[in-house]
Amino acid sequence: MDKKIALIGCGKAGLSLSLALKGAGWEVVGCASRTLAAARAGADWLACPLLASFGEIPAEAVLILGVPEGALPEVESSVARQDPNLKGRVILHLSGALPARVLEFCRLRGASVGSIHPIMALPDPLTGAKRLKDATFAIEGRPAALEVMKAIALALSGRYFILSPRGKTLYHAAAVVASNHLVALLADSQELLDRAGADASVAWPAFQALVEGTVKNFYAGGPVSALTGPVERGDLETIRRHLQALKRWPEARERYRSMALGVLGLARLRHPERREAHDALEKLVTGWHSS
Ligand SMILES: NC(=O)c1ccc[n+]([C@@H]2O[C@H](COP(=O)([O-])OP(=O)(O)OC[C@H]3O[C@@H](n4cnc5c(N)ncnc54)[C@H](OP(=O)(O)O)[C@@H]3O)[C@@H](O)[C@H]2O)c1
């Protein structure tokens, strides 16, 4: 492998990755961006030439598309148009949400396409390049692209896992649930705590410790063993009181109801012998509209 890259899209992620690879001994043969200003700034960061056309990129260099998801179709089709013979070229994008097959025109012209998503926030090139040494990379794509992505991960942090094209979308949904949905859930908890009249300066740190303990238990023993609380205990009356108290906040109550059903699914796995109590809980949680 020649350890050469070219970058199109001189933004936060593309520059972070290229800079980190440069630090690991890879050669950056050139860069381009939508605006000349960004391309010039990129060329300064990477101490590399500006690319005037895709034809200038040596065949052995890996092409990294550091552009946002919305720009990928335009950029990849213009790469395919300008360079009709992409046989042997590896082309990668950095999106966590999209599979490699969005680079379809390039694949049809012979390129081996891949997606490499560093699971890390990359706020600027310098911080990003440093953080990539601790990042795990989710990689997915065609065989030659996979080999290059493994080499990139090994050059930076040594950590990667491989996804299938279908798995890529589920992977992104998993990340959204784990980060964005968790935030919404914690916001509900904080709102209820405030409405309960608790002193935030004392109560919030206490809840932080509660959440951190739960997360620790989850990753140490898995969801079933991390489960505690009234649903796990089959405590129908407590759940009834919660739903009653939440009546004045219908949106939070809807989310409570839906999460309680998720908890119930885990409780059923943990205590299969409590089927009757769980059935009663399910009836209570799903049938509250009629009461
Ligand atoms: N930042 C992160 O934390 C992070 C982490 C992991 C993965 N990613 C992924 O990396 C990708 C890029 O995100 P980002 O955060 O680096 O975004 P960004 O900072 O906005 O950078 C995007 C770059 O793409 C360039 N660009 C846009 N349209 C273009 C076009 N048609 N042709 C050529 N260049 C074009 C922009 O150029 P101009 O500046 O010239 O307009 C900009 O420099 C996304 O898929 C994102 O999901 C980001």
The ligand as an SDF file (V2000), in Angstrom:
LIG
                    3D

 48 52  0  0  0  0  0  0  0  0999 V2000
  -16.8110   16.9400   12.4510 N   0  0  0  0  0  0  0  0  0  0  0  0
  -17.0100   15.7960   13.0680 C   0  0  0  0  0  0  0  0  0  0  0  0
  -16.9950   15.7270   14.3040 O   0  0  0  0  0  0  0  0  0  0  0  0
  -17.2170   14.5440   12.2720 C   0  0  0  0  0  0  0  0  0  0  0  0
  -16.8900   13.3070   12.8710 C   0  0  0  0  0  0  0  0  0  0  0  0
  -17.0640   12.1460   12.1450 C   0  0  0  0  0  0  0  0  0  0  0  0
  -17.5630   12.2020   10.8440 C   0  0  0  0  0  0  0  0  0  0  0  0
  -17.8880   13.4160   10.2930 N   0  0  0  0  0  0  0  0  0  0  0  0
  -18.4250   13.4230    8.9080 C   0  0  0  0  0  0  0  0  0  0  0  0
  -17.5320   14.1040    8.0470 O   0  0  0  0  0  0  0  0  0  0  0  0
  -18.2660   14.7290    6.9850 C   0  0  0  0  0  0  0  0  0  0  0  0
  -17.8980   16.1850    6.9150 C   0  0  0  0  0  0  0  0  0  0  0  0
  -18.2690   16.8110    8.1300 O   0  0  0  0  0  0  0  0  0  0  0  0
  -17.4740   18.0780    8.7150 P   0  0  0  0  0  0  0  0  0  0  0  0
  -17.8810   18.1850   10.1360 O   0  0  0  0  0  0  0  0  0  0  0  0
  -16.0320   17.9870    8.3640 O   0  0  0  0  0  0  0  0  0  0  0  0
  -18.1610   19.2510    7.8950 O   0  0  0  0  0  0  0  0  0  0  0  0
  -17.5270   20.6810    7.5420 P   0  0  0  0  0  0  0  0  0  0  0  0
  -16.5670   21.1220    8.5700 O   0  0  0  0  0  0  0  0  0  0  0  0
  -18.6890   21.5480    7.1960 O   0  0  0  0  0  0  0  0  0  0  0  0
  -16.6870   20.4040    6.2210 O   0  0  0  0  0  0  0  0  0  0  0  0
  -17.2600   20.0580    5.0190 C   0  0  0  0  0  0  0  0  0  0  0  0
  -16.3390   20.5220    3.9270 C   0  0  0  0  0  0  0  0  0  0  0  0
  -16.8600   20.0490    2.6900 O   0  0  0  0  0  0  0  0  0  0  0  0
  -16.6810   21.0570    1.7320 C   0  0  0  0  0  0  0  0  0  0  0  0
  -17.6790   20.9520    0.6900 N   0  0  0  0  0  0  0  0  0  0  0  0
  -19.0200   21.1290    0.7830 C   0  0  0  0  0  0  0  0  0  0  0  0
  -19.5950   20.9490   -0.4250 N   0  0  0  0  0  0  0  0  0  0  0  0
  -18.5790   20.6610   -1.2840 C   0  0  0  0  0  0  0  0  0  0  0  0
  -18.5260   20.3990   -2.6750 C   0  0  0  0  0  0  0  0  0  0  0  0
  -19.6270   20.3740   -3.4220 N   0  0  0  0  0  0  0  0  0  0  0  0
  -17.3070   20.1590   -3.2340 N   0  0  0  0  0  0  0  0  0  0  0  0
  -16.1750   20.1790   -2.4970 C   0  0  0  0  0  0  0  0  0  0  0  0
  -16.1640   20.4370   -1.1620 N   0  0  0  0  0  0  0  0  0  0  0  0
  -17.3620   20.6700   -0.5720 C   0  0  0  0  0  0  0  0  0  0  0  0
  -16.8400   22.3590    2.4620 C   0  0  0  0  0  0  0  0  0  0  0  0
  -16.0710   23.2610    1.7340 O   0  0  0  0  0  0  0  0  0  0  0  0
  -16.1070   24.8480    1.8530 P   0  0  0  0  0  0  0  0  0  0  0  0
  -15.6150   25.1400    3.2380 O   0  0  0  0  0  0  0  0  0  0  0  0
  -15.1880   25.2650    0.7810 O   0  0  0  0  0  0  0  0  0  0  0  0
  -17.5560   25.2530    1.6680 O   0  0  0  0  0  0  0  0  0  0  0  0
  -16.2460   22.0430    3.8400 C   0  0  0  0  0  0  0  0  0  0  0  0
  -14.8930   22.4140    3.9070 O   0  0  0  0  0  0  0  0  0  0  0  0
  -19.7470   14.4830    7.2900 C   0  0  0  0  0  0  0  0  0  0  0  0
  -20.1990   13.3770    6.5760 O   0  0  0  0  0  0  0  0  0  0  0  0
  -19.7370   14.1960    8.7710 C   0  0  0  0  0  0  0  0  0  0  0  0
  -20.8250   13.3730    9.1670 O   0  0  0  0  0  0  0  0  0  0  0  0
  -17.7220   14.5830   10.9680 C   0  0  0  0  0  0  0  0  0  0  0  0
  1  2  1  0
  2  3  2  0
  2  4  1  0
  4  5  1  0
  4 48  2  0
  5  6  2  0
  6  7  1  0
  7  8  2  0
  8  9  1  0
  8 48  1  0
  9 10  1  0
  9 46  1  0
 10 11  1  0
 11 12  1  0
 11 44  1  0
 12 13  1  0
 13 14  1  0
 14 15  2  0
 14 16  1  0
 14 17  1  0
 17 18  1  0
 18 19  2  0
 18 20  1  0
 18 21  1  0
 21 22  1  0
 22 23  1  0
 23 24  1  0
 23 42  1  0
 24 25  1  0
 25 26  1  0
 25 36  1  0
 26 27  1  0
 26 35  1  0
 27 28  2  0
 28 29  1  0
 29 30  1  0
 29 35  2  0
 30 31  1  0
 30 32  2  0
 32 33  1  0
 33 34  2  0
 34 35  1  0
 36 37  1  0
 36 42  1  0
 37 38  1  0
 38 39  2  0
 38 40  1  0
 38 41  1  0
 42 43  1  0
 44 45  1  0
 44 46  1  0
 46 47  1  0
M  CHG  2   8   1  16  -1
M  END
$$$$
